[in-house]
Amino acid sequence: MDIIASYGTVLVLIAAAVGFFMAYGIGANDVANAMGTSVGSKALTIKQAIIIAMIFEFAGAYLAGGEVTSTIRKGIIDSTPFIDIPELMILGMISALFAAGSWLLMASMLGWPVSTTHSIIGAIIGFALVAVGSEAIQWGKVAGIVGSWIVTPAISGFIAYLIFMSAQKLIFDTSKPLENAKRFVPIYMGLAGFVMSLVTIKKGLKHIGIKLGTFEGFALAIGIAIIIAIIGKIAIAKLKMDPNADKQMQFNNVEKVFAILMVLTACCMAFAHGSNDVANAIGPLAAVVNIVENDGEIAKKAALAWWILPLGGLGIVAGLAILGKKVIKTIGEGITHLTPSRGFAAELAAASTVVIASGTGLPISTTQTLVGAVLGVGMARGIAALNMGVIRNIVVSWVITLPVGAALAIVIFYILRLVFGV
């Protein structure tokens, strides 16, 4: 307890610094995954992708980031064994943030798309094991989250496969692909608008004091989707394209239409990612702030300090802008050849899956969701369309992430205990 009384402000400042560092790592690695399909399909340049991500990642983190934060903060370990030793919980959460952030930085420099969720959960389990033992870990919750890492890539891959195959059947495999694109693409735009607006309405608005019922929320989301579809129809009608061109030229023009759509899905994915993955950085930070503010008492439920969500949002944006290019290249170009229509299918599928997970408070891995979606699109074209060497490297990096996060956290935890004399 003395450490909290003596060093409370210092501990909060250290936690804020490593929280920002962790968010920076998320931006460098995970946000790159969110924008990789857009850049890989040439729908957006790196610069455009970074600007879009800066706006929508921050909005998602700030407006809709609170729900998953509580799962990361309290759901992985049981706080009961820490009631008499809250200083160990503080040092442990700081260790976890520093460990996970360090691994993300290393992986980003190597161009490996690893899971930030794996990183932070592995790190939290690592410090808890050496601090109070395995009884502090909520193994049931961990099993549920691990299960979601297997299920969500499968779900996003399946959704991406369906979206891509529907585009093939309705547009590309027809005698008049251009005409059918003008008919069906606004529907896809409306669908993307619906997914994005629903999470904003259901999760974002309550943070600014607006609460809507289920019926009102769905009605508003449908209304927004219809408006977006109408805007899309007008925008596509203005594109100058020759309907009498040969089929290959028509295909190229249809891809231009999907390139417009990719901008919308890029926004959707960035918002969904911000709402879900900011928790990996600010959940442990929030725990430290709450314990210090309550003089060592570990509260069952506590409000987020006003500055925590913006700090996480800014860290994510900085990481993407400075170090995001390498992982963008791996996701966008390494797994399979992406065109705007394929990238759209992958991105919308991944965004839908992340939004569902964010709404239920389950901290899934955006990396695995997006890679699953890209694999789904690749599989629709046959196994030969996939770069199995890159996929193998990605899977290996996933497998080692959790134990590396745990090992780093244990080392940092012991160092902090020595420094603070605990």
C-alpha positions in Angstrom: 0.0 0.0 0.0 2.9 2.4 0.8 4.0 2.3 -2.8 0.6 3.6 -4.0 0.7 6.4 -1.4 4.3 7.3 -2.2 4.4 6.8 -6.0 0.7 6.9 -7.1 1.2 9.8 -9.6 4.4 8.3 -10.9 2.7 4.9 -11.5 -0.2 6.5 -13.3 2.3 8.5 -15.5 4.3 5.3 -16.3 1.1 3.4 -17.0 -0.1 6.2 -19.3 3.3 6.1 -21.2 3.3 2.3 -21.7 -0.5 2.5 -22.5 0.4 4.9 -25.3 3.3 2.6 -26.3 1.0 -0.3 -26.6 -1.6 1.7 -28.6 1.3 2.7 -30.9 2.1 -1.0 -31.4 -1.6 -1.7 -32.2 -1.5 1.1 -34.8 1.7 -0.2 -36.4 0.5 -3.7 -36.6 -3.3 -4.2 -36.3 -4.5 -1.0 -38.1 -2.2 -2.0 -40.9 -4.3 -5.2 -41.2 -7.5 -3.1 -41.3 -6.2 -0.9 -44.2 -4.0 -3.5 -45.9 -6.8 -4.8 -48.3 -7.6 -1.2 -49.4 -3.9 -0.5 -50.2 -3.2 -3.9 -51.7 -6.1 -3.6 -54.1 -4.9 -0.2 -55.1 -8.2 1.4 -54.0 -6.3 3.7 -51.7 -2.7 4.9 -51.6 -0.8 4.5 -48.3 -1.2 8.2 -47.6 -5.0 8.2 -48.1 -5.3 5.0 -46.0 -3.4 6.6 -43.1 -5.6 9.8 -43.2 -8.8 7.7 -43.3 -7.6 5.4 -40.5 -6.6 8.4 -38.4 -10.1 9.8 -38.5 -12.1 6.6 -38.1 -9.8 4.7 -35.8 -9.9 7.6 -33.4 -13.7 7.9 -33.7 -14.2 4.2 -33.1 -11.8 4.1 -30.1 -13.4 7.2 -28.5 -17.1 6.6 -29.2 -17.4 2.9 -29.0 -14.3 1.6 -27.1 -15.7 1.2 -23.6 -17.5 -2.2 -23.9 -14.5 -4.4 -24.7 -12.3 -2.5 -22.3 -14.1 -3.9 -19.3 -13.5 -7.5 -20.5 -9.7 -6.9 -20.9 -9.6 -5.0 -17.6 -11.4 -7.4 -15.4 -12.3 -10.5 -17.4 -9.0 -12.3 -17.9 -7.8 -12.5 -14.3 -9.7 -12.6 -11.0 -8.9 -9.5 -8.9 -9.7 -11.2 -5.6 -6.1 -12.5 -4.9 -4.8 -9.0 -5.4 -7.1 -7.3 -2.9 -4.4 -7.3 -0.2 -1.6 -6.6 -2.7 -3.0 -4.0 -5.2 0.5 -2.8 -5.9 1.3 -6.1 -7.6 -1.8 -5.6 -9.8 -0.5 -2.2 -10.8 3.1 -3.3 -11.5 1.7 -6.4 -13.4 -0.6 -4.3 -15.7 2.3 -1.9 -16.4 4.5 -5.0 -17.2 1.8 -6.5 -19.5 1.5 -3.2 -21.5 5.2 -2.8 -21.9 5.7 -6.5 -22.8 2.9 -6.6 -25.4 3.9 -3.2 -26.9 7.5 -4.4 -27.2 6.5 -7.6 -29.0 4.2 -5.6 -31.4 7.0 -3.2 -32.2 9.4 -6.1 -33.1 6.8 -7.9 -35.1 5.8 -4.7 -37.0 9.5 -4.1 -38.0 9.6 -7.6 -39.4 6.3 -7.1 -41.2 4.5 -9.9 -39.3 0.8 -9.4 -38.7 0.5 -10.7 -35.1 -2.5 -10.5 -32.8 -2.5 -7.6 -30.3 -5.2 -9.4 -28.3 -2.9 -12.5 -28.1 -0.1 -10.2 -27.0 -1.9 -8.5 -24.1 -3.7 -11.5 -22.8 -0.5 -13.6 -22.9 1.3 -10.8 -21.0 -1.5 -10.5 -18.4 -1.5 -14.3 -17.8 2.3 -14.2 -17.5 2.5 -11.7 -14.7 -0.5 -13.2 -12.9 1.1 -16.6 -12.8 4.2 -15.3 -11.1 2.4 -12.7 -8.9 -0.3 -14.9 -7.3 -0.4 -18.2 -9.1 -2.7 -19.9 -11.6 -5.8 -19.6 -9.4 -6.0 -15.9 -10.3 -6.6 -16.6 -14.0 -10.1 -17.0 -15.2 -9.4 -20.1 -17.3 -13.0 -20.3 -18.5 -12.9 -16.8 -19.9 -9.5 -17.4 -21.5 -10.9 -20.6 -23.1 -13.8 -18.6 -24.5 -11.5 -16.0 -25.9 -9.2 -18.6 -27.4 -12.2 -20.3 -28.9 -13.2 -17.0 -30.5 -9.7 -16.8 -32.2 -10.6 -20.1 -34.0 -14.2 -19.3 -34.7 -13.9 -15.7 -35.9 -11.5 -16.3 -38.8 -13.8 -19.1 -39.9 -16.9 -16.8 -39.7 -15.2 -13.9 -41.5 -13.8 -16.2 -44.1 -17.2 -17.7 -44.8 -18.9 -14.2 -45.0 -16.1 -13.0 -47.3 -16.6 -16.1 -49.5 -20.3 -15.4 -49.7 -19.9 -11.7 -50.5 -17.2 -12.4 -53.2 -19.2 -15.2 -54.8 -22.4 -13.1 -54.8 -20.5 -10.3 -56.7 -19.2 -13.0 -59.1 -22.6 -14.4 -59.8 -24.5 -11.0 -59.9 -21.9 -8.9 -61.7 -18.7 -10.5 -63.1 -20.2 -13.7 -64.6 -23.0 -12.0 -66.4 -23.2 -10.8 -70.1 -23.5 -7.1 -69.0 -21.2 -6.7 -65.9 -21.2 -2.9 -66.1 -24.9 -2.6 -66.1 -25.3 -5.1 -63.2 -22.6 -3.3 -61.2 -24.6 -0.1 -61.4 -27.6 -2.1 -60.2 -26.1 -4.1 -57.3 -23.1 -2.1 -56.0 -25.4 0.5 -54.2 -26.9 -2.5 -52.3 -23.4 -3.5 -51.2 -22.8 0.1 -50.2 -26.0 0.1 -48.2 -24.9 -3.1 -46.4 -21.5 -1.6 -45.5 -23.3 1.6 -44.2 -25.6 -0.5 -42.2 -22.8 -2.5 -40.4 -20.9 0.7 -39.6 -23.8 2.8 -38.4 -25.3 0.0 -36.3 -22.2 -0.2 -34.0 -22.1 3.6 -33.8 -25.8 3.7 -32.7 -25.7 0.7 -30.4 -22.3 1.5 -28.7 -21.1 4.9 -29.5 -24.1 7.1 -28.8 -24.5 5.9 -25.2 -21.1 7.4 -24.4 -22.5 10.9 -25.3 -25.8 10.4 -23.4 -28.0 9.2 -26.2 -29.7 5.8 -25.6 -31.9 4.2 -28.3 -33.9 1.0 -28.0 -33.3 -2.0 -30.3 -36.1 -1.1 -32.7 -35.1 2.6 -33.0 -31.4 1.6 -33.4 -32.1 -0.8 -36.3 -34.5 1.6 -37.9 -32.0 4.4 -37.8 -29.2 2.1 -39.2 -31.5 1.0 -42.0 -32.3 4.6 -42.8 -28.6 5.5 -42.9 -27.9 2.5 -45.1 -30.6 3.6 -47.6 -29.2 7.1 -47.7 -25.7 5.7 -48.4 -27.1 3.4 -51.1 -28.8 6.4 -52.8 -25.6 8.5 -52.6 -23.7 5.5 -54.1 -26.2 5.1 -56.9 -25.8 8.8 -57.8 -22.0 8.6 -57.6 -21.8 5.5 -59.8 -24.2 7.0 -62.4 -21.7 10.0 -62.8 -18.8 7.7 -63.7 -18.0 8.0 -67.4 -17.9 4.4 -68.8 -18.6 3.0 -72.2 -21.3 0.3 -72.0 -20.4 -1.1 -75.4 -16.7 -1.7 -74.5 -15.4 -5.3 -74.6 -15.8 -7.5 -71.6 -12.3 -7.0 -70.2 -12.7 -3.2 -70.3 -16.1 -3.6 -68.6 -14.4 -5.7 -65.9 -11.9 -2.9 -65.3 -14.6 -0.4 -65.1 -16.5 -2.5 -62.6 -13.4 -2.7 -60.5 -13.3 1.1 -60.5 -16.8 1.1 -59.1 -15.7 -1.3 -56.3 -12.7 1.0 -55.7 -15.2 3.7 -54.6 -16.8 1.1 -52.4 -13.5 0.1 -50.8 -13.2 3.7 -49.4 -16.4 3.1 -47.5 -15.4 -0.3 -46.3 -12.0 1.0 -45.2 -13.8 3.6 -43.0 -16.0 0.8 -41.7 -13.1 -1.5 -40.9 -11.1 1.3 -39.2 -14.0 2.3 -37.0 -14.8 -1.3 -36.1 -11.1 -1.9 -35.3 -10.8 1.2 -33.2 -13.9 0.3 -31.1 -12.6 -3.3 -30.5 -8.8 -3.1 -30.2 -8.3 0.1 -28.3 -9.2 -2.0 -25.3 -5.9 -3.9 -25.5 -4.1 -0.7 -24.7 -6.4 1.1 -22.3 -7.9 -1.8 -20.4 -4.8 -2.4 -18.2 -4.2 1.3 -18.0 -7.7 1.9 -16.7 -7.1 -0.8 -14.1 -4.0 1.0 -12.8 -5.7 4.5 -12.8 -8.7 3.1 -10.8 -6.6 1.3 -8.2 -4.5 4.5 -7.6 -7.5 6.8 -7.5 -9.2 4.5 -5.0 -6.1 4.3 -2.7 -5.4 0.7 -3.4 -9.0 -0.5 -3.5 -9.7 -2.7 -6.5 -13.2 -1.6 -7.5 -15.6 -4.1 -9.1 -16.9 -1.5 -11.5 -15.3 1.9 -12.3 -15.7 4.6 -14.8 -13.0 5.3 -17.4 -11.0 8.5 -16.7 -11.9 11.0 -19.4 -8.3 11.1 -20.9 -7.8 7.4 -21.3 -9.8 6.7 -24.5 -8.3 9.7 -26.4 -4.8 8.6 -25.3 -5.4 5.2 -26.8 -6.9 6.7 -30.0 -3.9 9.0 -30.5 -1.4 6.2 -29.9 -3.1 4.0 -32.5 -3.0 6.9 -35.1 0.7 7.6 -34.4 1.7 3.9 -34.8 0.0 3.6 -38.1 1.4 6.8 -39.5 5.0 6.0 -38.5 5.4 2.3 -38.7 2.3 0.8 -40.5 3.6 0.3 -44.0 5.4 -3.1 -43.6 2.4 -5.1 -42.3 0.1 -3.3 -44.8 2.3 -4.8 -47.6 2.1 -8.4 -46.0 -1.7 -8.3 -45.7 -2.4 -6.4 -48.9 0.0 -8.1 -51.3 1.5 -11.2 -49.6 -1.5 -13.6 -49.0 -3.3 -13.5 -52.4 -3.7 -11.1 -55.3 -6.4 -8.5 -54.4 -8.6 -6.4 -56.7 -11.0 -3.9 -55.3 -13.9 -6.3 -55.5 -12.0 -9.0 -53.6 -10.7 -6.5 -51.1 -14.2 -5.2 -50.6 -15.5 -8.7 -49.8 -12.7 -9.3 -47.3 -12.9 -6.0 -45.6 -16.7 -5.9 -45.2 -16.7 -9.5 -43.9 -14.0 -8.7 -41.4 -15.7 -5.4 -40.3 -19.0 -7.3 -39.8 -17.3 -9.9 -37.6 -15.4 -7.3 -35.6 -18.6 -5.3 -35.0 -20.5 -8.4 -33.8 -17.6 -9.2 -31.4 -17.3 -5.6 -30.2 -21.1 -5.5 -29.5 -20.8 -8.7 -27.3 -17.7 -7.5 -25.5 -15.5 -10.3 -26.7 -12.0 -9.2 -27.5 -11.3 -11.1 -30.7 -8.2 -10.8 -32.8 -8.7 -8.3 -35.7 -5.6 -9.8 -37.3 -7.0 -13.3 -37.5 -10.4 -12.0 -38.5 -9.0 -10.0 -41.5 -6.6 -12.8 -42.5 -9.5 -15.2 -42.4 -11.5 -13.0 -44.6 -8.6 -12.6 -47.1 -8.2 -16.4 -47.1 -11.9 -16.8 -47.8 -11.6 -14.6 -50.9 -8.5 -16.5 -52.0 -10.2 -19.9 -51.5 -13.1 -18.7 -53.7 -10.6 -18.7 -56.5 -8.9 -22.0 -55.5 -6.0 -23.0 -53.3 -3.5 -22.0 -56.0 -4.5 -18.4 -55.5 -3.0 -18.4 -52.0 0.7 -17.8 -51.1 1.1 -20.7 -48.7 4.7 -19.6 -47.6 3.4 -16.2 -46.4 0.4 -17.9 -44.7 2.7 -20.4 -42.9 4.9 -17.5 -41.6 1.7 -15.6 -40.4 0.4 -18.7 -38.5 3.9 -19.3 -36.9 3.9 -15.7 -35.7 0.4 -16.2 -34.2 1.5 -19.3 -32.3 4.5 -17.7 -30.7 2.8 -14.4 -29.8 1.1 -15.6 -26.6 4.1 -17.3 -24.9 6.4 -14.4 -26.0 4.0 -11.9 -24.4 3.9 -13.9 -21.2 7.7 -14.4 -21.0 8.4 -10.7 -21.6 5.8 -9.6 -19.0 7.4 -11.9 -16.4 10.8 -10.4 -16.9 9.6 -6.8 -16.8 7.4 -7.6 -13.7 10.5 -8.8 -11.8 12.5 -5.8 -12.8 9.7 -3.4 -11.7 9.5 -5.2 -8.3 13.2 -4.6 -7.8 13.0 -1.0 -8.8 10.0 -0.2 -6.5 11.2 -2.6 -3.7 8.0 -4.6 -3.6 
